[in-house]
């Protein structure tokens, strides 16, 4: 596996990470980096996910909160298994 990250996570308490490569496909064992301290881990992508989109770092249940940059970024509106795509079809902002 390459040492070039596929996924960036900003804080250890974040429960979603951001895809930072083009063409990420389901089944890819991603090299993931926590930018807070440059620690790393691996996670398998369960979906094809576009660059800039999020992936679940844990299993989510409807009603859970997505955390990115250590901040609440939205409410989970459908169950999301770990490694799956997190986007507008399953996560909505709480701003409106």
C-alpha positions in Angstrom: 0.0 0.0 0.0 1.1 3.5 -0.8 2.0 6.0 1.9 -0.1 8.6 0.1 -3.4 9.0 2.0 -6.7 8.2 0.4 -8.7 9.7 3.4 -8.0 12.5 5.7 -9.5 12.8 9.2 -8.9 16.1 11.1 -9.4 15.1 14.7 -9.5 11.8 16.6 -13.1 12.5 17.7 -14.2 12.9 14.1 -16.5 10.1 12.8 -16.2 10.9 9.1 -13.2 11.4 6.9 -12.7 13.1 3.5 -11.6 11.3 0.4 -8.5 13.0 -1.1 -7.9 10.9 -4.2 -9.7 10.7 -7.6 -11.4 7.5 -8.5 -11.7 5.8 -5.1 -13.5 2.5 -5.7 -15.4 0.1 -3.4 -13.0 -2.5 -2.0 -10.0 -0.2 -1.7 -8.1 -0.6 1.5 -7.6 3.1 2.2 -4.5 4.5 3.9 -6.0 7.1 6.3 -4.2 10.0 8.1 -5.4 11.9 11.2 -4.0 15.4 10.4 -4.0 16.5 14.1 -1.0 14.3 14.9 -0.2 12.5 11.6 -1.3 9.1 13.0 -2.5 6.6 10.5 -4.9 3.7 10.1 -6.5 1.6 7.3 -10.2 1.3 6.4 -11.9 -0.4 3.5 -14.1 1.7 1.2 -17.5 0.0 0.8 -18.6 2.4 -2.0 -17.1 4.2 -4.9 -16.7 7.7 -3.4 -15.8 10.9 -5.3 -12.9 13.1 -4.2 -14.0 15.6 -1.5 -16.9 13.4 -0.2 -17.0 11.8 3.2 -16.8 8.2 4.4 -18.2 6.9 7.7 -15.5 5.9 10.2 -18.1 4.1 12.4 -21.5 2.5 12.0 -24.1 5.3 12.1 -27.8 4.9 13.1 -30.5 7.3 11.9 -30.4 10.3 14.3 -26.7 10.2 15.0 -24.5 13.3 14.5 -21.7 13.5 11.9 -18.5 15.1 13.4 -15.8 16.6 11.1 -13.1 19.1 12.2 -14.3 18.3 15.8 -17.6 20.0 14.9 -21.2 18.9 14.4 -21.7 18.9 10.6 -25.1 17.3 10.3 -27.7 14.7 11.3 -27.6 11.2 10.0 -31.0 10.5 8.3 -30.4 6.9 7.3 -28.3 4.1 8.8 -24.7 4.1 7.4 -22.3 1.2 7.9 -18.6 1.9 8.5 -16.7 2.5 5.2 -19.8 3.8 3.3 -20.3 7.1 1.5 -21.7 9.9 3.7 -23.4 12.6 1.6 -26.8 14.4 1.2 -28.7 11.2 0.7 -28.0 10.1 4.3 -26.8 13.2 6.1 -28.5 16.6 6.4 -27.3 19.9 7.8 -28.9 21.1 11.0 -28.7 24.7 9.9 -32.2 24.7 8.3 
